[in-house]
Every structure is written in C-alpha cells, then in structure tokens.
Amino acid sequence: MILLEEMRARDLDEVAEVARSGFEHAWTRDAFADELARDVARCRVARTEHGGPIRAYAVWWLVAGEQSLLTVATAPDARRHGLARALLREMLDEGRARGADACFLEVRPSNAPAIALYRSLGFERFDVRARYYDDGEDAWILRAPIADPR
C-alpha cells in the first residue's frame, strides 16, 4: 500500500531524516519549511501504512506552465517499492491537469538508479549544467513533455 499525503509542518523532522539518509548534501529541515510556505511549491510524502513513518517525499514547483522537480528521495530500506514512482506520477498528473507543458529536473549523471526511474516516466536528457554540484560533477537537465496531447 502506498499512501500519498500533503507534507505538513509536523512532518519536517521525519522528512529531513529521510533526506539525510539519502544525500550527502541533504536539504535541511528549514529548507523544507521554506518550501511549505511557498505558494508555487507542492510538498508530498509517501507512507506505506496509515499513521506509519514517512518513507519518501517529493517537492516540486509549477510556475508559468512549467513544472520543476526540486527534490525526491526514498528511505534506503524502502527503495524499489514504487514510492518515488508514485510521487512522480502524481506530480506529472497534476502538471497535466494544470496545463503545464513540461517538467524539468537536474540529476547527477552518476545516479544511474534515478536516471532509470526518470527515463521510465518519459524524461529525456535536455541539457547539461557543467560543474553544477559542489564536488564539480555536472548536472543533467532532464525534461518530460506532459501537456495533454489532444
């Protein structure tokens, strides 16, 4: 079972812990709090049982007809169970419903599992941001067309 919910202020400690478990340079609790307060941001969490711990999260923006995925992560022991996929499908569905043309994200070229997930959802390499990350690694900009094809 996958339950998707709005992220709330009471979730911030758990969300920050999931972030720390997955990223060397993780978002802070305050960074997530800032997004909760931003009108253009959508902040969602995934659980595997009612009232259970947060197992994944995603934060995205929808601005001027474009969607941008800012961050998504799954707790290490909950990976490969469809949680991030469910969050990203919800994101893309919302973008389509609200008239967005495309969704963009940045990813490390070395993050093969994330790239495989993104490609399975229709994302393709669009551009490169040279030396984007603190350690000098490039970022691939991926794009998925999401406009309703009517």
C-alpha positions in Angstrom: 0.0 0.0 0.0 1.2 3.5 -0.9 -0.4 6.5 0.8 0.4 9.9 -0.7 -0.3 12.9 1.5 0.5 16.7 1.8 3.6 17.3 3.7 2.9 19.2 6.9 5.0 21.2 9.4 4.7 18.2 11.9 6.4 16.0 9.2 9.5 18.2 8.8 11.8 16.2 11.2 10.9 12.9 9.5 11.3 14.3 6.0 14.7 15.8 6.9 15.8 12.4 8.3 14.8 10.7 5.0 16.8 13.4 3.2 19.9 12.9 5.3 19.7 9.1 4.8 19.8 9.5 1.0 22.0 12.5 0.2 25.5 13.6 1.3 24.4 17.3 0.9 20.8 16.9 2.0 18.2 19.6 2.3 17.7 20.8 5.8 14.5 20.9 7.9 14.5 24.7 7.3 14.7 24.3 3.5 11.7 22.0 3.6 9.9 24.5 5.8 10.6 27.3 3.3 9.0 25.2 0.6 5.9 24.5 2.6 5.4 28.3 2.8 5.9 28.9 -0.9 2.7 29.2 -3.0 4.2 27.6 -6.1 5.6 24.6 -4.2 3.9 21.2 -3.8 5.3 19.1 -1.0 4.2 15.5 -0.7 5.1 12.5 1.4 4.6 8.8 1.0 3.8 6.2 3.7 3.3 2.5 3.5 0.6 2.4 6.2 -1.9 4.7 7.8 -0.1 6.7 10.5 3.2 5.0 9.7 6.5 6.7 9.2 7.3 8.8 6.1 9.1 6.6 3.6 9.6 9.1 0.7 9.0 12.7 -0.2 8.9 14.9 -3.3 8.9 18.7 -3.7 8.1 20.4 -7.0 7.1 23.8 -8.4 4.6 24.7 -11.0 5.3 28.1 -12.4 4.3 29.7 -15.8 3.3 26.5 -17.4 6.4 24.6 -16.4 6.9 22.1 -13.6 10.3 21.6 -11.8 11.1 18.7 -9.6 13.3 20.1 -6.8 13.9 17.0 -4.8 12.7 13.5 -4.3 14.0 10.8 -2.0 13.1 7.4 -0.5 14.4 6.0 2.7 17.1 3.4 1.9 15.2 0.5 3.3 12.0 1.4 1.3 13.7 1.8 -2.1 12.5 -0.1 -5.2 8.9 -0.4 -3.8 7.4 2.2 -6.1 7.2 5.1 -3.6 9.2 7.6 -5.7 7.4 6.5 -8.8 4.0 7.1 -7.2 5.0 10.6 -6.1 6.4 11.4 -9.5 3.3 10.1 -11.3 1.2 12.3 -9.1 3.4 15.3 -9.9 3.2 14.7 -13.7 -0.6 14.1 -13.4 -1.0 17.4 -11.6 1.1 19.2 -14.1 -1.0 17.9 -16.9 -4.2 18.8 -15.1 -3.0 22.3 -14.5 -1.9 22.9 -18.1 1.9 22.6 -17.8 3.8 21.8 -21.0 6.8 20.1 -19.5 8.6 19.1 -16.3 12.3 19.6 -15.7 14.8 18.3 -13.2 18.5 18.1 -12.5 20.3 14.8 -11.8 23.8 13.7 -11.3 25.0 11.6 -14.3 26.4 9.1 -11.8 22.9 8.5 -10.3 22.0 5.6 -12.5 19.0 4.4 -10.5 17.4 7.8 -10.5 18.1 8.2 -14.2 16.4 4.9 -14.9 13.4 5.9 -12.9 13.1 9.2 -14.7 13.5 7.7 -18.1 10.8 5.2 -17.4 8.5 8.1 -16.7 9.3 9.8 -20.0 12.2 12.1 -19.1 15.0 12.6 -21.6 18.3 14.5 -21.4 17.7 18.1 -22.4 20.9 19.9 -21.4 23.9 19.9 -19.1 24.9 22.2 -16.3 28.7 21.9 -16.2 30.2 21.5 -12.7 26.8 22.1 -11.1 27.3 20.2 -7.9 29.7 21.2 -5.0 32.1 18.3 -5.9 32.3 19.5 -9.5 30.1 16.9 -11.1 27.9 18.0 -13.9 24.1 18.0 -13.7 22.0 16.6 -16.5 18.8 18.5 -17.1 16.0 16.1 -17.9 12.7 17.1 -19.5 9.4 15.3 -19.8 6.7 16.6 -22.0 3.5 16.5 -20.1 1.0 18.5 -22.0 -2.3 16.7 -22.7 -1.8 15.5 -26.4 -5.4 16.5 -27.5 
